[in-house]
Amino acid sequence: MKARDYMPAVKYGAKWYPEDIVNGEGPSWGKYWFVDGNKSVDGDVGDSWESATKTIQKAIDYASDGDTIFVKPKVPGIWDPVAYEETLIIPYTTTQLSIIGVSTASVYGSQPLVAVTSGTTPCLKIRAPGCRISNMSFSATGATGGGGICLDDNSSTKSAYGTTIDHCYFYECLASGNLVAAGGAVYWTAEGGAWQLRVLDNYFMACSAGVNLLGTSQSRPTDVLIRGNTFASWVNTQIECDVYLAGGSGAQGVVIDSNYFASVDGIGGTEAHYLNLTGCEGILSNNMFACITGEAETELSFGASTHTAAKIPTTVRMANNWGETGTAGAVDQGMIFRT
């Protein structure tokens, strides 16, 4: 038996929406908004799939504190997903907003895609605290700077603390020039701030930087959790660093745990490291690195200064991180130690 068999109104055509479901997405006090870029006519209300808006920014403009926006993927093309070609801004007045993609899987091609193909403006600027971005894809192929999601926080007129970014896919979020002065997939502006960041279970493919701290002129980011992500790449000099938190004075209270890092051979440019955590305090734990770390081989190194795989200061503890060993029977030689 199905639920509709017990509810005549639903059985004869009435529809359920997320607010009708206990423990649905979003805070209980917020409203729900809907985006469907496949529609021929733009909805004038946006509070149901029937009246859905065609653009994400219009739904953001409708929304207020604690609201949730559900985004439907556009009908896919032959080679690539059809994108919402928008540059989005969540304003400071729209706090605790959730933007959630509605798709069959958490993968590029299934999720709703937001893309920019030119210019230096990122796909999304977050200027309000407590926001969540989930199950969305972002691409900045062809752009000349910026990238995916910008944490735009100046501790005054805009703020991005308490942001959660989960189950998203970032594809070729490229930034021009030296990564320290550019963007990436998820990045802070040169002001820093945006405390209590959560970057969880995302996939980064061929991005200039996966997570990037440009500076700390206003304040150092505190309480940063980067967990369960996959950083993938191919040989491409535009891919400079998977996690760069060395901008300004670095970040404090950093936890980088249970992530997968693809071969460092695919990383080039001026940085050419898996991570640069210079100036940070925290822990690097339970991560997997696709590089030779066994003592019997020509291994890559992890340490505080001129190291080939990652720059990890002594203020960032290392525990249970693993790489690859090519020596038969040397099971334990893949464990990574500071050198």
Order of alpha helices (4+ residues) and beta strands (2+ residues): alpha-beta-alpha-beta-beta-beta-beta-beta-beta-beta-beta-beta-beta-beta-beta-beta-beta-beta-beta-beta-beta-beta-beta-beta-beta-beta-beta-beta-beta
